[in-house]
Amino acid sequence: MAPLNLGIVGPGQVARVFAAAAIESGAARITRVLGRGRERLEDFTAEFGGRAFDDRLAFFMDEDPAAPMEAVYIATPHTEHLQPARLALECGIHVLCEKPLVLPLGKCSGLIRHARRTRVALMEGWMYRTHPQVAALFELISAGELGTIRRVESEFAFDCPFDPQHRLFKFALGGGAILDVGGYPLSLALGVARAEAGGGSDILQSAALVAAEGELTPSMVIGDARATVRIGEIEAHLRAAITRDGGCSARVVGSRATATLEHPFMPEGRRRGLVGAILIDREGHVERREVPSPLDCFALEALAFRDLVRSGQWLGPTWPLVDHDESSVIARLMIDWRQAIYETLPQDFQLPEGLTLSDLELDVPDLPEFL
């Protein structure tokens, strides 16, 4: 299958990992790169190829036959996802966008509807779901090896030294634990519930936040967040943090056995890890099943996106990847999770940089027309 002619929007650290994996796997060749700072752009294009652009409209509208572009990978800060994604869809260019798909979160469903109307592929970048260890876990659940699923416990937590200028701690850039890594444990819990229900998306409509708590950083972003979410009969206990070194974990408790992923979101505990592992505990007897992959999650994600584009399936990725229905529910639950934490604060608390609570955009209606 021919590689994609791919543009990169936001040539940062994650984009470098993705570009290397996409090229090495044969999923794509880099033809254009959009970013700020000429030196940074030139460094990126020197390593991965492509023509450098620092103007968004020129990036999308240029008709240079030497730099064709049929798809883009968006890896900018969260608040800068929406505009390039919107422009790409308007231009008929397929989109793979890092999570969360858009801010404000309430516009996620609108962007998905627009992609479907324009018949352009749109995929949210949950790369961990492409690794075969996740499919293996879902198959365990679907086959009934764990019995009836009762509980999911999952966490993504790391300790980043506080820096008010870092994007993770900047309120105006969508900083905070929930927006940065909260979707990982949340999407895993939703995936487990879907596996229990046979893979369909109907169960997602039952997902609801039961309780939430958290602490803020000095810049008023959420540094550590906990939540309890109920999906059907499954109770999920989730945690996300940028101020606590808790690592990554995922534990699925069933009536017959418990399954634990050693490294649920990055096999081997590294971005380009290959070998996953599932520990299955049956009343104290633990079986370890390795789930190897010839490619890392980023390469698998790039190939999945290429295959989606080449297939013409403009309805988006399909199970066990995060599909459009799941992306919409993730966005809805993250709105609820953030709102629940901020609502526990005193009425007179002060946000930074002159922002108000309305800037949280916690309750944006699901618009009938695109944006």
KEPA-681432 format. One record per residue: residue in one letter; x, y, z of N, C-alpha, C, O, CB in turn. Coordinates in steps of 0.02 Angstrom, whole numbers, plus 50000, padded with zeros to 5 digits. Each point is the difference from the previous one (the first is absolute). Last residue first. Glycine has a CB too. Layout:
<atoms>
AXYZXYZXYZXYZXYZ ...
</atoms>
This chain:
<atoms>
L490285119250713500305005550036499565006250000500195005150028500934990349943 F497844986849885500714999850017500225006650030499955005249968500244986649940 E497295001550130500415001049940500725000650022500155001550058498915004249881 P499404990250228499694996349945500385000749935499984995449958498935006250097 L502214999250198499715004349949499694995849944500284995049979500555013950049 D499584987950238500164996149940499655003349941499404999149990500744990050077 P500625025250154499484995749972500254996449938500445002349965498695005350080 V502375000050169499855002349932499484995449970500104994050000501065010849986 D499974998150248499324998049983499815002849932499485003349993500224996250129 L502435004349986499834993550028499324997549975499854994050005500825008850095 E501115016449869499574997249948499784992950020500084995249963500525011849949 L500875010450196500094992850005499604996449945500164994449982500025006650142 D499695022649916500554998049955500144992550004500354997349957500145014250056 S497944999550130499724998749934500534997949950499854996749951499265011650073 L501464998550199499764993149995499704998449932500034994349977499755005950146 T502025018949873499434998750043499784992849992500254996449957499385015650035 L502815003949972499494995449975499434999350050500095001350060500794992549873 G501305019250080499375003449986499454995649974499495002549977501185007250002 E501544982650092500025003449935499335003249983499835000649941501034991350022 P498984988850222500565004149977499845003749936499514998549966501264993550087 L497405001850144500364996749946500555004649975499975006150009498994987449958 Q499705005050282500245003949944500374995649949500444996250019499645013950056 F497804986950123500694998449982500185003549934499575001249958500354987750103 D497955011250076500405005949984500714998449980500435004549999498865001750081 Q499024977249986499695004249948500465005649978499965002149942498934995150106 P502154979550044499625005750026499755004549944500315000549947500374999150158 L499694974749832500415005650023499575005750027499415000549983501464996449934 T498384982449975500124999250071500405005850029500095000450061499884987349923 E499515009949781499415002050038500094999250075499615002850039499704994149863 Y502344996049939500005007350008499405002350040500035005250034500574995949858 I499574975850060500555002150043499995007550010500075002450057500614988149902 A497724999749897499894997650068500555002450047499865001650058499544988449896 Q500795014249813499515004350032499894998050073499955004350043499494997349846 R501984985149976500305006650015499505004350039500185003150050500534996249846 W498484980050030500544999050050500315006750019500085001450060500164987249892 D498135010849874499704998850066500544999550054499915002750055499134991449889 I501695007949833499655006150020499734999250071500105004350043499604998249837 M501214978650024500525004550022499715006850019500245003250047500594990949879 L497734989749983500194998350068500575004450026500035001450060499614986849917 R499615014649799499465001550047500204998750072499865004050044499324993349867 A502334996749915499955007350008499465001850051500115004450042500274997049839 I499814976050063500605002250036499965007550013500135002350056500554988449892 V497705000349913499864998550071500605001950043499915002550056499324988249910 S500975011749800499495004650025499864998950074499915004850037499584995549849 S501984984950001500305006750007499515005050029500185004050043500564993549859 E498464981050044500405000150062500345006750010500035002550056500164985249932 D498595008849814499554999850057500385000550066499805003550046499404989549887 H502035005449865499705006650011499535000050059499985005050037500134997149842 D501784979750137499615002349943499675006750018500105002750054499694985449908 V502424996750119499525004950024499635002849940500295003649959500434999450142 L500224972049880500265006850006499465004650029499424998050004501365000149898 P498954977850043500095002450068500355006750007500185001950056499844986449976 W498305013049814500204996050058500524994849979499944997149946498925004650106 T501025018949785499524995250027500314996350060500614999950009498864998849877 P500805027049971500284993650022499474995650031499485002450021501625003149997 G497955012449808500505000150053500244993150020499784994949972499705015450068 L499004998049779499664999850064500484999450059499795000250058499244994749885 W501605004549822499975006750029499595000350065499995005150034500124999449851 Q501194977649958499524999550055499975006750037500295000750054499934986949958 G501235004649798499435004349986499464999950054499445002349988500804995949893 S502024990850096499394996149996499405004149980499494997349978500984995350109 R501725016949953499994996249937499354996049992499794998649944501465000650062 V499115012950196499965004649943499934996249935499575001649958501125006850104 L499664978950133499355003450003499905004549940499484999949967500554999650159 D502064990449903499514995149977499305003050000499594998649955501134992150088 R501045022350045500084999149928499464995349973499705001549948501545000450064 F498845000650219499745006149967500074999449925499545001849963500765005050138 A500624976250027499274999750006499685006049966499484999549968500634994250140 L502245005649906499744995149952499244999550002499674999349948501404994350063 A499995020150147500105002849933499734995349947499685002249952501345003950089 E498984986250181499515005349991500055003049930499495001149967500555001450156 L501574981949940499364996749990499445005149989499544998949960500854991550111 A501745017749984500014997149932499334996649985499745000649945501514997850063 F499035009950208499975005549953500004997649927499655002649958500935004750126 C499654977050097499335002849995499955005649949499505000549965500344996550153 D502074984849839499785003650059499325003249987499744999949944501455002150089 L499714974649850500035007249994499755003350064499604997050037500245002249838 P500224977150093500605001849962500105007549995500535002449982499324987249953 S498994997050274499815003349938500645001749962500505002050031498445002850020 P500074978150172500515003749962499695003349938499484997949975501404994150066 V498364998550204499675001649937500485004249959500005006250005498844993550048 E501114982150178500325005249960499625000949934499764995249970501375002250083 R498104992950195499974999149928500335005949965499785005750005499164987550007 R500904993750246500235005949962500004998349925500334995349979500385008650119 E497984987350144500274998249935500205006449963499625004849997499674984749998 V500125002050275500115005349951500334997249937500514996750003499595011750090 H498374984850138500424996849949500075004849941499515001349965500124987050071 G498975017350149500704999650023500474996549952500615000550009498944999550102 E498095002649838500034998150071500724998850023500134995050033498724999949957 R501185011549781499424995850017500094997450071500334994950011499505001849867 D501255023249946499994997350068499354996350012499465002950003501295006450037 I500905000749749499334997450015500034996350067500334994950006499375004249870 L501755020249966500034995550057499294998050018499575004350012501495001050032 I500255004649723499394999750041500104994950056500194994349986499085009049915 A502315012749909499924994250045499365000850041499845005450024501414993049981 G500325011249756499525001050053499954993750043500264994749982499115013449947 V502555002949893499714994050032499535002050058500225003050049500804990349919 L500215023349895499704995149955499594994650035499474998149976501485004049949 G499925026150104500044993250025499604995249955499525002049967500635002450149 R500335020649884500064995649942500114992750021500334996249966500135013549968 R499185007750230499585002049944500034995149942499504998949966500685012850069 R500194979150214500335005049958499605001249937499614995749978501525000950066 G498474986350131500105006350036500375005349960500285004750029499714988850074 E499244983949830500685000350026500145006550036500575001350020499794991249888 P497555010449951500314993550013500745000850018500355004049970498834990649952 M498875023050110500634999849964500334993350015500334999450052499805013349952 F497744991050081499985005449951500645000649959500015003049947499205002950127 P500374977250106499415000449957500045005049943499734998849946499644997950153 H502214987350053500105006849975499445001449950500084998849940501205000650076 E498504981250112500615002650031500145007249980500165004250042500304984249960 L497115000150018500485001649948500625003150034499945004950036499144996949877 T499004980650188500375006250008500475000949940500374995449983499565003750143 A497714986049967500525001149950500335006850011499665005050010499714987749907 T499084987250226500195007049993500575000549949500474996150003499185006550116 A498174978849934500715001549999500105007549993499545003749982500724985049969 R497555001150078500414994049998500755001550007500374996150029498764998749901 S499165022350066499764995350050500424993650003499994996450050498865008249934 G502305018649937499414996249981499814995150054500364999350050499955001949830 V501295022450066499794995150050499364996649977499485003349990501065003450103 V501715008049809499304998349985499794994250044500294994549996499825009649884 R501915016550096499804993850032499264998949989499595004450014501324996950074 A501395015349845499324998149979499864993150029500374995249987499695011749906 S501875016050110499754993550021499314998849973499635004749984501064995950120 C501705017049912499414998049960499794993050022500414995650009499965011649893 G500985013350246500094995349945499344998549964499515003650008501454991550054 G499595020550127499664993850014500074994849945499814994250010499405012350055 D501665018150026500324994749961499684993350017500284996050037500805010549960 R498015020150004500104994150042500274994349958499714998449948499355005250129 T500135017649840500375002250059500154994250048500185001150057499285010249932 I499164988549812500635002749973500455002350057500535002949988498885000649906 A498374977850071500385005050037500605002349960500324996149964499294998950144 A497924988549914500465003349954500375005550038499705003750039499564993749861 R498954979250137500425005450027500465002749946500284996149960499674998750155 L497664988149946500495002849954500405005650034499755003550043499504993649860 H498894980950117500345004650044500625002549963500464996249985499124997950121 A497904993549829500695001549982500285005350047499705005250011500074991949868 E498124983250097500225006050034500755001049986500404995550011498735002950080 I498664987849784500725000450016500155006750034499785005249977500514987249925 E497604999849996500094997350067500725000450024500174997550054498874995049925 G500295024349837499594994150011500064997750072499875003850046500284992949834 I501415019350114499834998449931499614993450002500294994750011500755011349941 R499945015150224499624993849991499814999349927499735004649969499834996150150 V502485012750034499545000149943499644993349998500314994750008500435013449928 T500935008750230499654993749996499475000749945499595004650001500614992750123 A502275016549933499304999549980499754992950008500384995249993499775014249926 R502045010550129499734993350009499265000049980499655005050007501174992650086 A501615018449874499284999249995499814992750009500324995549972499615014349951 D502125011050092499874993050018499254999150002499655003650036501434995350032 G499765021849857500634996350002499914992650013500374995949973500155014350067 I498075011749847499924994250042500634995849998500204997549947498555002450033 V501275027249992499824994149961499964994150047500285000250055500295004349841 M500085017850176499294998449999499804994749948499414999349985500415012250054 S502394997350042499745003449940499274998349986499735001849948501434998250005 P500084990050230499975007350011499745003949940499765005650008501194993050069 T498154976849937500685002650006499955007550014499455002849997501024988349924 L497594990450151500255004649949500735001850012500254999650057498595004849928 E499544972750075500355005850025500265004249942500184997349947500144996450158 G497484987349938500675001649974500295006150033499685003450040500004991449853 E498014986450062500355004550044500695001349971500234996249958499144999650143 A497994991249849500655002649978500305004550053499635003450036500014995849844 A498184981450044500335004350049500675002349971500294996749958499144997350138 V498934995049767499694999050065500295004750053499635002950040500164985149930 L499915011249744500435001550056499614999350065499455002850007501235005149922 A498764978249842499845006050038500505000850057500224995250030498565003749942 A500334985149795500575002350039499845006650034499765004849969501024989549951 S497824992649924499874999450071500565003050043499925000650061499424989149914 Q500745008949785499505005050020499844999650074499735004850028499804994749857 L501924984850004500335006450016499505005250025500175004350040500694993149873 I498554980650001500165000250072500295006750020499955002050058500244985749940 D499405006849771499395002050037500145000850075499725004450032499594989649882 S502234998749901500075006550032499405001950042500025005250034500714998249872 G500444971150032499565005349975500075006450040500295000050054498934991249907 G501894987250086500345004649955499575005749973500275004749971500434985849999 G498784991450199500074997249933500295004749949500014998449940499044994850087 A500635010150217499365000349964500044997549929499525000849962500185008850110 E502214991550069499514996150039499334999649964499634995150005500955008550101 A501095010249803500184992949992499514995550037499814994849974501395008550014 R498575019850041499784997949933500174992749987499604996349971500565015549988 A500584998050240499284999350002499734997749932499534996149996500405012850093 V502354996049926499854993950038499244998850001499774994449990501275007250081 G499725018549835500164994349958499844993450033499754995449968501135011449979 L498915013150176499474999649950500114994049954499534996549981500335016050024 A501834992350150499404997650034499414999349952499634995150003500765010350103 L501595004149812500104992950014499394997050034499784994649982501455007450029 S498825021149948499874996249939500114992550011499664995949970500675014049962 L500175004550249499305000549983499834995849939499514996250000500465015350050 P502294991150021499624995350042499255000149984499674994850005501185006750085 Y500395013649778500284993249995499634995250046499724995149975501395009849998 G498445018950019499654996049951500274992949993499654995649976500115014849965 G501245006950198499414996950029499624995549952499664995350021500265014550052 V502135004649894500044992750004499394996650028499984993950004501225007650009 D498905022749926500634997349973500004992350000500154997049948500445013250092 L497575002950047500065001049928500634996849972500014997949942499375012750071 I500274988150220499444996749965500085000749925499934995149964499325007250134 A502345008350051500054992849996499454996849958500134995449962500425004750148 G500385025549847499684996250053499984992649984500064997949943499275012050084 G500645013449804500434996050044499594996150051499395000850006501525007649978 G498605007549818499684993650013500424995450043499994993949992499435007249901 L501095021950045500214995149950499694993150012500214995049971500855011350016 A498625012750161499775002249933500204995249945499735000549944500355011150096 F500634984950188499284999349995499765001649929499574996449973500315006650148 K502534987749956499705006249974499254998849987499814996149956501295007449992 F500604980150121499775004150057499685006549977499845004250041501054990750028 L500054988849779499614995950046499695004150057499494998050028501264992449945 R500765019349865499314999149975499574995950048499405001250005501054999549878 H501585014550208499944993749965499274999049979499555001850038501434993350026 Q499815023250073500055001249927499934993649960499935000349939500795009550085 P499304991050219499405003549976500015001449925499485001549971500435003550141 D501164975050034500275005549961499415003649969499674997349955501444996750021 F499544983750202499565005649984500395005649965500515002350023498784994850075 P501294976449884500155005850043499605006149979499945001449940501224994150079 C497984979549944500355005049961500145006050046499525002850028499934993449863 D499794976650127500155006050039500425004749957500594998749987499374994850122 F498054986549838500715001550000500105006750035499545004050007500654989549885 A497794986050040500235005350043500765000849996500374995150001498665002750076 F498614987849850500565002749962500235006150039499665005150001499914990649884 E498704981050160500345006250018500525001849948500334995649972499475002250150 S497934984149957500515002249953500265006950017499645004350025499824988749886 E498734984750146500425004850035500575002049953500384995849977499344999350138 V497674992049884500615001849964500365005250042499705004750026499784993049859 R498444982050153500355006250016500615000949955500324995149980499295004050139 R498754982749860499705003850054500325006950009499665004950016500084984450040 I499814989049755500445005550019499655004350052499435002349989501134997649898 T499164973150061499655006549995500465005550025500264999650056498624994749958 G502514985549908499335000050029499665006749988500185003649953500194988150134 L501785001449826500035003550064499334999750037499945002450056500935005149896 E499394982549833500534997150042500055003350068500214996950049500415000249848 G497875006749899499764998250066500534997050046499834997350052499095000849896 A501135012049820499954992650004499774997650068499884994050009501035005449907 S499475023850042499454997849957499894992450004499444997649996500815012049927 I501605000150193499365002150029499424997249960499534997250028501025013350016 L501614985849874499924996550064499325001550030499654995550023501595005149996 E499375011749792499794993249983499924995750062499544995950003501065005249888 F500235020850133499295000149983499744993149981499434998250015500715013649946 L502174990650082499615001150061499254999849985499624996850036501325010150012 A500514992149769500034993750039499605000750065499654995350019501485002249931 A499135021649914499544995249969499984993550038499474996950008500755008449880 V501365010050183499335002550016499474995449970499514998350032500935013649973 Q501834984049949499854998250069499305002450020499674996950041501555003649986 P499795004449754499614993750008499874998050073499574995850012500935000749882 H499725029450016500454994550018499604993650013499465000350030501365008050020 T498205013549900500214996249940500454994150018500104995749958499815014849976 R499245006150224499474995249981500194996149937499654995249984499515012550067 Y502205010150041500064993850039499494994849979500114994050009500335012850086 M499615015949812500474995249970500024993450038500124994849970500555014849988 W497655010850003500124995650058500434994249978499764994549987499125008850066 G500255019349826500634996450007500104996250066500445001850039500025006649887 E497364998049902500325002650060500574995450019499954993949997498975011350042 M499874999949713500204995050050500345003550058500455004149990499674987049921 L498425011949836500205003550061500134994950054499564995950015499775014549953 A500184992149742500184995950058500245004550058500415004549990499904985849934 V497875016949885500735000250011500144996150064499645000750050500485010749892 R497714996049947500284993549982500775000050001500334997549954498655000449976 T499335019450132500485001349946500324993649975500395000049952499825011250096 R498234988050131499665003449945500475001149940499794999449943499475006350140 R501614985050116499564995249966499645003349941499904996949948499954996950161 A501515019650028500424995249964499574995149962500164998249943500735002950143 H498015013850056500255003449941500444995449958499965000049938499995011050123 R499254981450147499455000449951500245003349935499814997949945499375002750149 I502344998850085499894993249972499445000249948500074996949947500314998050162 L500045024750010500554998749954499924993149967500124999249940500645008150129 G497714998750099499915004149941500534998849948499864999849940499595008650130 S500704981350142499494996849959499875004049936499874997049947499614998350156 C502055013950054500254993649973499484996949953500174998149944500525000250160 K499215022350037499975000349927500254993649967500044999749938500125012550070 G499854992250232499324999749977499925000349924499464998749974500235006450132 L502394997850016499814993049993499294999349971499854995049966500905002250129 P500775024549846499654997150057499754992949985499834998249944499845013350091 L502104986449873499775004250055499645005949968500265002949952500694993550127 V499664977049827499945007349995499875002950069499764996650045499815002549837 L501184978150093499895001749931499955007549989500335002849956499104986450030 P502065002150216499304999349982499885002949930500355004549978499324996150143 K502064987049845499465001050048500165006050045500585001850009499154985749989 E501125009649740500144997850069499415001750045499595004349985501654997449996 C498434993649756500135005450049500144997150068499664995450023499595012349912 L500484987749783500174996350061500215005250050500515003449991499854985949946 V498265012549814500285002650062500114994550051499544996250017499885014649961 H500214995949732499864995550056500405002050062500555002649994499214988149924 I499325025349877500624996850023499844996050063499705002650047501025006849904 G497875006349911499984993049981500624996150019500164995049970499125008449937 C500115020150143500414999049940499984992749976500334998349951500405011150088 E498134997550159499735004249947500374998949934499715000749946499955007750141 L501154980950106499374997049978499695004049943499744997149952500084998350163 A502125013549986500154993849964499364996849973499974998149941501045000150132 L498805020650068500255001849933500134993849958499834999749941500685010650107 R498874986350177499445002849962500235001749928499654998449952499845006250155 A502154988650045499554994349984499435002449957499814996749951500494997650157 P501195022049976500284996149945499584993949981499974998249941501145005650096 Q498075009550144500045003749937500344996149944499734999749945500295010750122 L499764979950159499385001149964500095003349932499744997549950499715003450160 H502334994350059499784994449958499435002049952499994998049942500354994250149 E500905020450092500145001549930499824994149954500244999849943500675007950095 T498954992350205499585005549978500095001749927499625003949971500425000550144 H501314978549995499304998249994499565005549970499574998749958500594993950139 P502445006549833499645000250064499254999449990499745001649947501185005650100 T500254981949752500095006450033499754999650073499714994950019500175011149870 A500214977849913500324998750065500175006550035500515000450035499954988949921 I498254997749816500005006150040500254998450069499724996050036499315008649898 Y501074985649799500054997850069500085006450042500475003749990500054984949979 V498405006349768500415003750049499994996350066499524996650018500245014349924 A499814984549768499814999150070500465004150044500555001849980499014986549996 E500655011649787499324997150002499764999050071499414998650011500834995749882 M501695020049945499794998450069499294997449998499535003649980501245005250068 P501654997749788499294998450005499824998150072500434997550037499564998649843 A502055015549994499834998950070499264998550008499645003950032501305003750004 A500064996849753500574996750032499874998550074500384996350031500385009549888 P497715006549939499984992849986500584996250031499974993850007499455008849888 D499325020550188500654997749975499984992549988499924996250048500675013150014 E497705007650020499884994749950500654997449970499994997349944498905007750032 D500065008150265500534999749950499904994049953499854994550024500955011250056 M497854999750120499765001949934500534999549945499835000049941499385007550115 F501124987650186499434996149975499845001349927499774995549965499795004550151 F502235011849991500124992950012499444995849969500134994949968500485007850138 A499195020849900500464997749947500124992550005500034996549950500525014850048 L498194998850172499624999749937500444997649943499784996049958499505013350083 R501744993750173499514994649999499634999549933499934994549973499945007050150 D502695006749926499355003149989499484994549989500074995849955500485014649994 D501804985850071499835003450063499355003849994499825003850045501404997149982 F500214976749849499525005549995499935003150070499994996550050499384998049853 A502334986649942499835003750061499525005749985500085003649951501034993350098 R499344977949831500095007249990499745003850061499464998450025500435000249849 G501144974950111499435004449994500205007349991500575002050011498814990150059 G502024987450068499785001949934499415004850002499765001850053500644987449906 F500965001450228499444995849977499765001649930499584996349972500085002850146 E502255012049995500004993150025499484995649967500134994249986500295010250122 A499765018849841500654997149983500024992750022500334995949967500225015350045 T497575001950044499994997949930500674997049978500024995649957499145013350020 F500684999750244499524994449991500024997549928500044994049988499235010850102 D502025014249966500274994050033499554994049987500244994549986500295012750103 E498715013649837500544997449958500334993950030500194995449964500005016149994 L498144999750167499724997049940500544996949957499924994349976499165014050027 R501595003950185499674993850020499724996349940500064993949994499665011350118 E501195016149853500534995250016499704993250020500254994849979500485014750059 R497825009149919500314997349939500524994750016500044994949966499775016049979 G497934996550187500725000050009500354996649943499964994049991499875005950131 R497714992449923500275006650014500754999450010500254995150027498665008750026 G499434980049785500195001550069500255007050007500035003949952500244984250065 L499014990149800499765006650022500195001150072499854995850044499205003849874 V501634983949853500045000850073499815007250016500275004749972500644986450039 R499014988249774499945007050024500035000150076499804995350033499525007949865 T501034976449984500045004549943499965007450019500275004349965499224986849967 I501084981850160499845006750023500115004849941500555000449972499794996950148 R498874976149882500595004249988499795007150016499445002149986501034990149924 A498534982150175499965006849973500685002649980500524997650021498485004550049 A500564975350008499325002650002499955006749965499475001649972500354992350134 G502144990949942499745000649932499295002749997499694999949947501044990850023 S500845006050222499504994849988499745000049928499664995349979500025005550141 E501875015949958500324993450006499514994349983500214994949973500565009850115 I498425017749921500454999049943500304993050002500014996649949500265015750051 A498354994150179499614999849939500444998749939499814996249955499365011750096 A501844995350161499654993649997499614999449935499994994649970499925005250155 A501195020649918500494994749992499664993249992500194996149957500625010550112 A497825011949979500275000449932500514994449988499994996949947499835015550053 F499274990050219499514997549952500294999949929499924995149964499155009250108 V502225005150099499934992850012499534997049948500154994849971500045006850152 R500045021549875500624996949978499974992450009500224996249956500425014350074 A497595002750051499994999649927500634996849972499984996549950499305013750048 V500584994450232499574994249982499974999249925500004994449974499325007350130 Q501895017149976500314993750021499584993949979500274995249973500255010950123 G498945015349761500294999450066500274993050014500134996149954499085012750084 P499655005849764500584995649999500364999650067500595001750005499545000949874 G497465004750005500285000150067500604995350006499934994550026498955008350019 V499664991749765499825006450030500244999950072499724996450042499275005149882 I501534984449830500065000250074499825007050023500295004949976500614986150024 G498524992649768500235006350029500014999550076499584996550029499985009849872 L500544974349887499775002550064500315006750019500605001049993499254987250042 N499564991549776500355006449996499755004250058499445002649999500694996849873 L499864973050128499655006349997500485005749986500584999950023498564995750055 P501344978849837500025004350059499615006449989499925002249943501204993050086 A498254981249848500425005949993500005004250063499485000750032500284999349846 M499974972850107499585006050000500445006250000500495000450037498594993450025 
</atoms>
